[in-house]
Amino acid sequence: MSSLSSLTKANLLVLSLLVVHTVDHAVAQESRTLPGSSSLVAVAGFAIIAASSWLAIQRSSIAPETSVVVGSLTVAGVVGIHVLPSWWPWVSDPYWDFSATFVNWLSLIALVGSAVYLTAIGLRYQRYRHVKPYYRH
């Protein structure tokens, strides 16, 4: 078996930190009423990062583009849901509205940072593929 590419590792990192974030919601955060969309958003988030990870593991030719889209959507989603002030009750769950701990913020920042990294790695793979037509990740 060949070693994992940096694109695959970045995808798996985001997937792992999404699991950590979900566990943080369930275990480390105080009980509160979550927005109506929370289950839908969670399932969608897991589905897109799992698909992107699978494409990267398979070394698909569309894995870099998928990684850029998934990384960007993850950043936008997490920031829109947890960092921006309450802007839509069906979606918003700002960390400012409850007593978020250091661990809560750390899991959130790690997830956003890994998603930014995934986006950057995906862009790098796109760039090098155009320079070297047979570039494989």
FIPA-841617 format. One record per atom (N, C-alpha, C, O): residue in one letter; atom name; x, y, z. Coordinates in Angstrom, 1 decimal, decimal comma. Each point is the difference from the previous one (the first is absolute). Example, Ala and Ser with C-alpha at 12.3 -4.5 7.8 and 13.67 -1.06 7.14 Angstrom:
BEGIN
   residu   atome        u        v        w
        A       N     13,2     -5,7      7,8
        A      CA     -0,9      1,2      0,0
        A       C      0,9      1,2      0,0
        A       O      1,0      0,0      0,7
        S       N     -1,4      1,1     -1,4
        S      CA      0,9      1,1      0,0
        S       C     -0,8      1,1      0,8
        S       O      0,5      1,1      0,1
//
This chain:
BEGIN
   residu   atome        u        v        w
        M       N      0,8     -1,2      0,0
        M      CA     -0,8      1,2      0,0
        M       C      0,9      1,2      0,0
        M       O      0,9      0,1      0,8
        S       N     -1,3      0,9     -1,7
        S      CA      0,8      1,2      0,0
        S       C     -0,3      0,9      1,1
        S       O     -1,1     -0,1      0,7
        S       N      2,0      1,0     -0,4
        S      CA     -0,3      1,0      1,1
        S       C     -1,1      1,0     -0,4
        S       O     -0,2      0,2     -1,1
        L       N     -0,4      0,3      2,1
        L      CA     -1,0      1,0     -0,2
        L       C      0,6      1,3     -0,5
        L       O      1,0      0,5      0,5
        S       N     -1,7      0,2     -1,4
        S      CA      0,4      1,3     -0,5
        S       C     -0,3      1,0      1,0
        S       O     -0,8     -0,2      0,9
        S       N      1,4      1,4     -1,0
        S      CA     -0,3      1,1      0,9
        S       C     -1,5      0,5     -0,2
        S       O     -0,6      0,4      0,9
        L       N      0,1     -0,6     -2,1
        L      CA     -1,4      0,3     -0,2
        L       C     -0,9     -0,9      0,8
        L       O     -1,0      0,4      0,6
        T       N      1,3     -1,7     -0,7
        T      CA     -0,8     -1,0      0,8
        T       C      0,1      0,3      1,5
        T       O     -0,9      0,0      0,7
        K       N      2,2      0,3     -0,3
        K      CA      0,2      0,3      1,5
        K       C     -0,8      1,2      0,4
        K       O     -0,6      0,0      1,1
        A       N      0,6      1,0     -1,9
        A      CA     -0,8      1,3      0,3
        A       C     -1,5     -0,3      0,1
        A       O     -0,6      0,5      0,9
        N       N      0,1     -1,3     -1,8
        N      CA     -1,4     -0,4      0,0
        N       C     -0,3     -0,8      1,3
        N       O     -1,0      0,3      0,7
        L       N      1,8     -1,3     -0,4
        L      CA     -0,2     -0,8      1,2
        L       C      0,1      0,8      1,3
        L       O     -0,7     -0,2      1,0
        L       N      1,6      1,3     -1,0
        L      CA      0,1      0,8      1,1
        L       C     -1,3      0,8      0,3
        L       O     -0,5      0,1      1,1
        V       N      0,0      0,5     -2,2
        V      CA     -1,3      0,7      0,1
        V       C     -1,1     -0,9      0,5
        V       O     -0,8      0,3      0,9
        L       N      0,7     -1,5     -1,5
        L      CA     -1,0     -1,0      0,5
        L       C      0,2     -0,3      1,5
        L       O     -1,0     -0,1      0,7
        S       N      2,2     -0,2     -0,3
        S      CA      0,3     -0,3      1,4
        S       C     -0,4      1,2      0,9
        S       O     -0,6     -0,2      1,1
        L       N      0,9      1,4     -1,5
        L      CA     -0,3      1,2      0,9
        L       C     -1,5      0,3     -0,1
        L       O     -0,5      0,6      1,0
        L       N     -0,2     -1,0     -2,0
        L      CA     -1,4      0,1      0,0
        L       C     -0,6     -1,0      1,0
        L       O     -1,0      0,4      0,7
        V       N      1,5     -1,6     -0,6
        V      CA     -0,4     -0,9      1,0
        V       C      0,3      0,6      1,4
        V       O     -0,9     -0,1      0,9
        V       N      2,1      0,7     -0,7
        V      CA      0,3      0,6      1,3
        V       C     -1,0      1,1      0,3
        V       O     -0,5      0,1      1,2
        H       N      0,2      0,7     -2,1
        H      CA     -1,0      1,1      0,2
        H       C     -1,4     -0,5      0,3
        H       O     -0,6      0,6      0,9
        T       N      0,2     -1,7     -1,5
        T      CA     -1,3     -0,6      0,3
        T       C      0,0     -0,6      1,4
        T       O     -1,0      0,2      0,8
        V       N      2,1     -0,8     -0,4
        V      CA      0,1     -0,6      1,4
        V       C      0,0      1,2      1,0
        V       O     -0,6     -0,1      1,0
        D       N      1,3      1,2     -1,4
        D      CA      0,0      1,2      0,9
        D       C     -1,4      0,5      0,2
        D       O     -0,4      0,3      1,1
        H       N     -0,4     -0,3     -2,2
        H      CA     -1,4      0,4      0,1
        H       C     -0,8     -0,9      1,0
        H       O     -0,7      0,5      0,9
        A       N      1,0     -1,8     -1,0
        A      CA     -0,8     -0,9      0,8
        A       C      0,5     -0,1      1,5
        A       O     -0,9     -0,2      0,8
        V       N      2,2      0,4     -0,6
        V      CA      0,5     -0,3      1,3
        V       C      0,4      1,2      0,8
        V       O     -0,3      0,2      1,1
        A       N      1,0      0,7     -1,8
        A      CA      0,7      1,1      0,7
        A       C     -0,8      1,3      0,1
        A       O      0,4      0,9      0,7
        Q       N     -1,5     -0,8     -1,5
        Q      CA     -0,7      1,3      0,0
        Q       C     -1,3     -0,2      0,9
        Q       O     -0,5     -1,0      0,1
        E       N      0,2      2,2      0,4
        E      CA     -1,2      0,0      0,9
        E       C     -1,3     -0,3     -0,8
        E       O      0,0      0,2     -1,2
        S       N     -1,0     -0,8      1,8
        S      CA     -1,2     -0,3     -0,6
        S       C     -0,7      1,3     -0,4
        S       O     -0,2      0,9      0,8
        R       N     -0,3     -0,9     -2,1
        R      CA     -0,8      1,1     -0,4
        R       C     -0,8     -0,4     -1,3
        R       O      0,3     -1,1     -0,5
        T       N     -1,2      1,9      0,2
        T      CA     -0,8     -0,3     -1,2
        T       C      0,8      0,3     -1,3
        T       O      0,5      1,2     -0,1
        L       N     -0,3     -2,2     -0,7
        L      CA      0,8      0,2     -1,2
        L       C     -0,9      0,5     -1,2
        L       O     -1,2     -0,3      0,1
        P       N      1,7      0,9     -1,1
        P      CA     -0,8      0,4     -1,1
        P       C     -0,7     -1,2     -0,7
        P       O      0,6     -1,1      0,1
        G       N     -1,7      1,3     -0,8
        G      CA     -0,7     -1,0     -0,6
        G       C      0,8     -0,7     -1,1
        G       O     -0,3     -1,2     -0,3
        S       N      1,3      1,8     -0,3
        S      CA      0,7     -0,5     -1,1
        S       C      1,2     -0,8      0,5
        S       O      0,8     -0,6     -0,8
        S       N     -0,5      0,5      2,1
        S      CA      1,3     -0,6      0,5
        S       C      0,2     -1,4     -0,5
        S       O      1,1     -0,3     -0,4
        S       N     -2,1     -0,5      0,4
        S      CA      0,2     -1,4     -0,5
        S       C      0,3     -0,1     -1,5
        S       O      0,8     -0,7     -0,4
        L       N     -1,6      1,5     -0,3
        L      CA      0,2      0,1     -1,5
        L       C      1,4      0,5     -0,3
        L       O      0,6     -0,6     -0,9
        V       N     -0,2      1,6      1,5
        V      CA      1,3      0,6     -0,3
        V       C      1,1     -1,0      0,4
        V       O      1,0     -0,1     -0,7
        A       N     -1,1     -0,6      1,8
        A      CA      1,0     -0,9      0,4
        A       C      0,1     -1,2     -1,0
        A       O      1,1     -0,4     -0,3
        V       N     -2,2     -0,1     -0,1
        V      CA      0,0     -1,1     -1,0
        V       C      0,6      0,5     -1,3
        V       O      0,8     -0,8     -0,6
        A       N     -1,2      1,9      0,2
        A      CA      0,6      0,6     -1,3
        A       C      1,5      0,2      0,1
        A       O      0,7     -0,4     -0,9
        G       N     -0,3      0,9      2,1
        G      CA      1,4      0,2      0,2
        G       C      0,8     -1,3     -0,1
        G       O      1,1     -0,1     -0,6
        F       N     -1,6     -0,9      1,3
        F      CA      0,7     -1,3      0,0
        F       C      0,0     -0,6     -1,4
        F       O      1,0     -0,6     -0,4
        A       N     -2,1      0,7     -0,3
        A      CA     -0,1     -0,6     -1,3
        A       C      1,0      0,6     -1,0
        A       O      0,6     -0,7     -0,7
        I       N     -0,5      2,1      0,7
        I      CA      0,9      0,6     -1,0
        I       C      1,4     -0,3      0,3
        I       O      0,8     -0,2     -0,9
        I       N     -0,4      0,2      2,2
        I      CA      1,4     -0,2      0,3
        I       C      0,3     -1,5     -0,2
        I       O      1,2     -0,3     -0,3
        A       N     -2,1     -0,6      0,6
        A      CA      0,2     -1,4     -0,2
        A       C      0,2     -0,3     -1,5
        A       O      0,9     -0,7     -0,4
        A       N     -1,7      1,4     -0,5
        A      CA      0,1     -0,2     -1,4
        A       C      1,3      0,6     -0,5
        A       O      0,7     -0,7     -0,8
        S       N     -0,3      1,8      1,3
        S      CA      1,3      0,6     -0,4
        S       C      1,2     -0,9      0,4
        S       O      0,9     -0,1     -0,7
        S       N     -1,0     -0,4      1,9
        S      CA      1,0     -0,9      0,5
        S       C      0,1     -1,3     -0,9
        S       O      1,1     -0,4     -0,3
        W       N     -2,2     -0,1      0,0
        W      CA      0,0     -1,2     -0,9
        W       C      0,6      0,3     -1,3
        W       O      0,8     -0,8     -0,5
        L       N     -1,1      1,9     -0,1
        L      CA      0,5      0,4     -1,3
        L       C      1,6      0,1      0,1
        L       O      0,7     -0,4     -0,9
        A       N     -0,3      1,0      2,0
        A      CA      1,5      0,2      0,2
        A       C      0,7     -1,3      0,2
        A       O      1,0     -0,2     -0,6
        I       N     -1,7     -0,7      1,4
        I      CA      0,6     -1,3      0,2
        I       C      0,1     -0,8     -1,4
        I       O      1,0     -0,7     -0,2
        Q       N     -2,0      0,9     -0,6
        Q      CA      0,0     -0,7     -1,3
        Q       C      0,9      0,7     -1,1
        Q       O      0,1     -0,5     -1,1
        R       N      0,4      1,6      1,5
        R      CA      0,9      0,8     -0,9
        R       C     -0,8      0,5     -1,2
        R       O      0,5     -0,1     -1,1
        S       N     -1,7      0,4      1,3
        S      CA     -0,9      0,5     -1,1
        S       C      0,5      1,3     -0,6
        S       O      0,7      0,8      0,7
        S       N     -0,9     -0,7     -2,0
        S      CA      0,5      1,3     -0,6
        S       C     -0,8      1,2      0,4
        S       O      0,4      1,1     -0,1
        I       N     -1,6     -1,3      0,7
        I      CA     -0,8      1,1      0,5
        I       C      0,2      0,3      1,5
        I       O     -0,6      0,8      0,6
        A       N      1,5     -1,6      0,0
        A      CA      0,2      0,1      1,5
        A       C      0,5      1,4      0,4
        A       O     -0,5      0,6      1,0
        P       N      1,4      0,0     -1,8
        P      CA      0,5      1,4      0,4
        P       C     -1,2      1,0      0,0
        P       O     -0,1      0,8      0,9
        E       N     -0,7     -0,8     -2,0
        E      CA     -1,1      1,0     -0,1
        E       C     -1,0     -0,3      1,2
        E       O     -0,5      1,0      0,6
        T       N      0,2     -2,3     -0,4
        T      CA     -0,9     -0,3      1,0
        T       C      0,5      0,5      1,4
        T       O     -0,8      0,5      0,8
        S       N      2,1     -0,7     -0,6
        S      CA      0,6      0,4      1,3
        S       C     -0,1      1,5      0,2
        S       O     -0,3      0,5      1,1
        V       N      0,5      0,3     -2,2
        V      CA     -0,2      1,4      0,1
        V       C     -1,4      0,4      0,4
        V       O     -0,2      0,9      0,9
        V       N     -0,8     -1,5     -1,6
        V      CA     -1,4      0,4      0,3
        V       C     -0,4     -0,4      1,4
        V       O     -0,6      0,7      0,7
        V       N      1,0     -2,0     -0,3
        V      CA     -0,4     -0,5      1,3
        V       C      0,7      0,9      1,1
        V       O     -0,6      0,3      1,0
        G       N      1,9      0,0     -1,2
        G      CA      0,7      0,8      1,0
        G       C     -0,6      1,4      0,2
        G       O     -0,2      0,5      1,1
        S       N     -0,2      0,1     -2,3
        S      CA     -0,6      1,3      0,1
        S       C     -1,4      0,0      0,6
        S       O     -0,3      0,8      0,8
        L       N     -0,5     -1,9     -1,1
        L      CA     -1,3     -0,1      0,5
        L       C      0,1     -0,2      1,5
        L       O     -0,9      0,5      0,8
        T       N      1,9     -1,3     -0,3
        T      CA      0,1     -0,3      1,4
        T       C      0,4      1,3      0,8
        T       O     -0,6      0,3      1,0
        V       N      1,5      0,5     -1,6
        V      CA      0,4      1,3      0,7
        V       C     -1,3      0,9      0,0
        V       O     -0,3      0,5      1,1
        A       N     -0,3     -0,4     -2,2
        A      CA     -1,2      0,9      0,0
        A       C     -1,1     -0,5      0,9
        A       O     -0,6      0,8      0,7
        G       N      0,4     -2,1     -0,7
        G      CA     -1,1     -0,5      0,9
        G       C      0,3      0,1      1,4
        G       O     -0,9      0,5      0,8
        V       N      2,1     -0,8     -0,3
        V      CA      0,4      0,1      1,4
        V       C      0,0      1,4      0,5
        V       O     -0,6      0,3      1,0
        V       N      1,2      0,6     -1,8
        V      CA      0,0      1,4      0,3
        V       C     -1,4      0,6      0,1
        V       O     -0,4      0,7      0,9
        G       N     -0,4     -1,0     -2,0
        G      CA     -1,4      0,5      0,0
        G       C     -0,9     -0,5      1,1
        G       O     -0,8      0,7      0,5
        I       N      1,0     -1,9     -0,1
        I      CA     -0,8     -0,6      1,1
        I       C      0,5      0,4      1,4
        I       O     -0,8      0,3      0,8
        H       N      2,1     -0,4     -0,6
        H      CA      0,5      0,1      1,4
        H       C      0,7      1,3      0,3
        H       O      0,1      0,4      1,2
        V       N      0,4      0,4     -2,2
        V      CA      0,8      1,2      0,3
        V       C     -0,8      1,3     -0,2
        V       O      0,0      0,9      0,9
        L       N     -0,8     -0,9     -2,0
        L      CA     -0,8      1,2     -0,2
        L       C     -1,1      0,1      1,0
        L       O     -0,5     -1,0      0,5
        P       N      0,1      2,3     -0,1
        P      CA     -1,1      0,1      0,9
        P       C     -1,3     -0,6     -0,6
        P       O      0,0     -0,2     -1,2
        S       N     -0,9     -0,1      2,0
        S      CA     -1,2     -0,6     -0,4
        S       C     -0,7      0,8     -1,2
        S       O     -0,4      1,1      0,2
        W       N      0,4     -1,8     -1,3
        W      CA     -0,6      0,7     -1,2
        W       C     -1,1     -0,7     -0,6
        W       O     -0,8      0,6     -0,8
        W       N      0,5     -1,9      1,2
        W      CA     -1,1     -0,7     -0,5
        W       C     -0,3     -1,2      1,0
        W       O      0,8     -0,9      0,1
        P       N     -1,8      1,0      0,7
        P      CA     -0,3     -0,9      1,0
        P       C      0,1     -1,5     -0,4
        P       O      0,3     -0,9      0,8
        W       N     -0,7      0,6     -2,0
        W      CA      0,0     -1,4     -0,5
        W       C      1,4     -0,6     -0,2
        W       O      0,1     -1,2      0,0
        V       N      0,9      2,1     -0,1
        V      CA      1,4     -0,4     -0,2
        V       C      0,9      0,4      1,1
        V       O      0,9     -0,8      0,3
        S       N     -1,0      2,0      0,2
        S      CA      1,0      0,6      0,9
        S       C      0,1     -0,7      1,3
        S       O     -1,0     -0,3      0,7
        D       N      2,2      0,0     -0,3
        D      CA      0,4     -0,5      1,4
        D       C      1,3      0,6      0,4
        D       O      1,0     -0,6      0,2
        P       N     -1,1      2,0      0,0
        P      CA      1,3      0,7      0,3
        P       C      0,6     -0,4      1,3
        P       O     -0,7     -0,1      1,0
        Y       N      2,0     -0,1     -0,9
        Y      CA      0,7     -0,3      1,2
        Y       C     -0,1      1,2      1,0
        Y       O      0,3     -0,2      1,2
        W       N     -0,6      1,3     -1,7
        W      CA     -0,1      1,2      0,9
        W       C     -1,2      0,0      0,9
        W       O     -0,1      0,6      1,0
        D       N     -0,9     -1,4     -1,4
        D      CA     -1,3     -0,1      0,7
        D       C      0,0     -0,9      1,2
        D       O     -1,0     -0,1      0,7
        F       N      2,1     -0,6     -0,5
        F      CA      0,0     -0,9      1,2
        F       C      1,4      0,0      0,6
        F       O      0,9      0,6     -0,7
        S       N     -0,6     -1,2      1,8
        S      CA      1,3      0,1      0,6
        S       C      0,9     -1,0     -0,6
        S       O      0,3     -1,1      0,6
        A       N      0,2      1,3     -1,8
        A      CA      0,9     -0,9     -0,7
        A       C      1,3      0,0      0,7
        A       O      0,5      1,0      0,4
        T       N      0,0     -2,2     -0,2
        T      CA      1,3     -0,2      0,7
        T       C      1,2      0,1     -1,0
        T       O     -0,2      0,1     -1,2
        F       N      1,4     -0,1      1,8
        F      CA      1,2     -0,1     -0,9
        F       C      0,0     -1,2     -0,9
        F       O      0,3      0,1     -1,2
        V       N     -0,8     -1,2      1,7
        V      CA      0,0     -1,3     -0,8
        V       C     -1,0      0,2     -1,1
        V       O      0,2     -0,5     -1,1
        N       N     -1,4      1,1      1,3
        N      CA     -1,0      0,2     -1,0
        N       C      0,6      0,9     -1,1
        N       O     -0,1     -0,3     -1,2
        W       N      0,8      1,4      1,5
        W      CA      0,6      0,9     -1,0
        W       C      1,2     -0,7     -0,7
        W       O      0,1      0,1     -1,2
        L       N      0,6     -0,9      2,0
        L      CA      1,2     -0,7     -0,7
        L       C     -0,5     -1,0     -1,0
        L       O      0,6      0,0     -1,1
        S       N     -1,7     -0,7      1,4
        S      CA     -0,5     -1,0     -1,1
        S       C     -0,5      0,8     -1,2
        S       O      0,2     -0,5     -1,1
        L       N     -0,8      1,6      1,4
        L      CA     -0,6      0,8     -1,2
        L       C      1,2      0,6     -0,8
        L       O     -0,1     -0,1     -1,2
        I       N      1,1      0,7      1,9
        I      CA      1,1      0,6     -0,8
        I       C      0,8     -1,1     -0,7
        I       O      0,4      0,3     -1,1
        A       N     -0,2     -1,5      1,7
        A      CA      0,7     -1,0     -0,7
        A       C     -0,7     -0,5     -1,2
        A       O      0,6     -0,3     -1,1
        L       N     -2,0      0,2      1,2
        L      CA     -0,7     -0,4     -1,2
        L       C      0,0      1,0     -1,1
        L       O      0,2     -0,3     -1,2
        V       N     -0,3      1,6      1,5
        V      CA      0,1      1,0     -1,0
        V       C      1,4      0,1     -0,6
        V       O      0,2      0,1     -1,2
        G       N      0,8     -0,2      2,0
        G      CA      1,4      0,0     -0,5
        G       C      0,3     -1,2     -0,9
        G       O      0,7      0,2     -1,0
        S       N     -1,2     -1,4      1,3
        S      CA      0,2     -1,1     -0,8
        S       C     -0,7      0,1     -1,3
        S       O      0,5     -0,5     -1,1
        A       N     -1,7      1,1      1,1
        A      CA     -0,7      0,2     -1,2
        A       C      0,6      1,1     -1,0
        A       O      0,0     -0,2     -1,2
        V       N      0,6      1,2      1,8
        V      CA      0,8      1,0     -0,7
        V       C      1,2     -0,8     -0,7
        V       O      0,3      0,3     -1,1
        Y       N      0,4     -1,1      1,9
        Y      CA      1,1     -0,8     -0,5
        Y       C     -0,4     -0,9     -1,1
        Y       O      0,7     -0,1     -1,0
        L       N     -1,9     -0,6      1,1
        L      CA     -0,5     -0,8     -1,0
        L       C     -0,2      0,8     -1,3
        L       O      0,4     -0,5     -1,1
        T       N     -1,0      1,6      1,2
        T      CA     -0,2      0,9     -1,2
        T       C      1,3      0,4     -0,6
        T       O      0,2     -0,1     -1,3
        A       N      0,8      0,4      2,1
        A      CA      1,3      0,4     -0,6
        A       C      0,7     -1,2     -0,7
        A       O      0,6      0,2     -1,0
        I       N     -0,6     -1,4      1,7
        I      CA      0,6     -1,2     -0,6
        I       C     -0,7     -0,3     -1,4
        I       O      0,6     -0,3     -0,9
        G       N     -1,9      0,4      0,9
        G      CA     -0,8     -0,3     -1,2
        G       C      0,4      1,0     -1,1
        G       O      0,2     -0,4     -1,2
        L       N      0,0      1,7      1,5
        L      CA      0,4      0,9     -1,0
        L       C      1,5     -0,3     -0,5
        L       O      0,3      0,2     -1,1
        R       N      0,5     -0,6      2,1
        R      CA      1,4     -0,3     -0,4
        R       C      0,0     -1,2     -1,0
        R       O      0,7      0,0     -1,0
        Y       N     -1,5     -1,0      1,3
        Y      CA     -0,1     -1,2     -0,9
        Y       C     -0,5      0,4     -1,4
        Y       O      0,4     -0,5     -1,0
        Q       N     -1,4      1,4      1,0
        Q      CA     -0,5      0,5     -1,3
        Q       C      1,1      0,7     -0,8
        Q       O      0,2     -0,2     -1,2
        R       N      0,6      1,0      1,9
        R      CA      1,0      0,8     -0,7
        R       C      1,1     -0,9     -0,6
        R       O      0,4      0,1     -1,1
        Y       N      0,0     -1,1      1,9
        Y      CA      1,1     -0,9     -0,5
        Y       C     -0,5     -0,9     -1,0
        Y       O      0,8     -0,4     -0,9
        R       N     -2,0      0,0      0,9
        R      CA     -0,6     -0,9     -1,0
        R       C      0,0      0,7     -1,4
        R       O      0,3     -0,7     -1,0
        H       N     -0,5      2,0      1,0
        H      CA      0,0      0,7     -1,3
        H       C      1,5      0,2     -0,5
        H       O      0,2      0,1     -1,2
        V       N      0,7     -0,1      2,1
        V      CA      1,4      0,1     -0,4
        V       C      0,5     -1,3     -0,5
        V       O      0,7     -0,1     -1,0
        K       N     -1,0     -1,0      1,7
        K      CA      0,4     -1,3     -0,3
        K       C     -1,3     -0,8     -0,3
        K       O     -0,7     -0,4      0,9
        P       N      0,4      0,1     -2,2
        P      CA     -1,3     -0,6     -0,3
        P       C     -0,2     -1,4      0,6
        P       O     -1,1     -0,4      0,2
        Y       N      2,2     -0,3      0,2
        Y      CA     -0,2     -1,3      0,6
        Y       C      0,2      0,0      1,5
        Y       O      0,3     -1,0      0,6
        Y       N     -0,4      2,2      0,0
        Y      CA      0,2      0,1      1,4
        Y       C     -1,0     -0,8      0,8
        Y       O     -1,2      0,2     -0,2
        R       N      1,7     -1,1      1,0
        R      CA     -0,9     -0,8      0,8
        R       C      0,2      0,3      1,4
        R       O      1,1      0,3      0,5
        H       N     -2,2     -0,2      0,3
        H      CA      0,1      0,2      1,4
        H       C      0,0     -1,2      0,8
        H       O      0,1      0,0      1,2
//
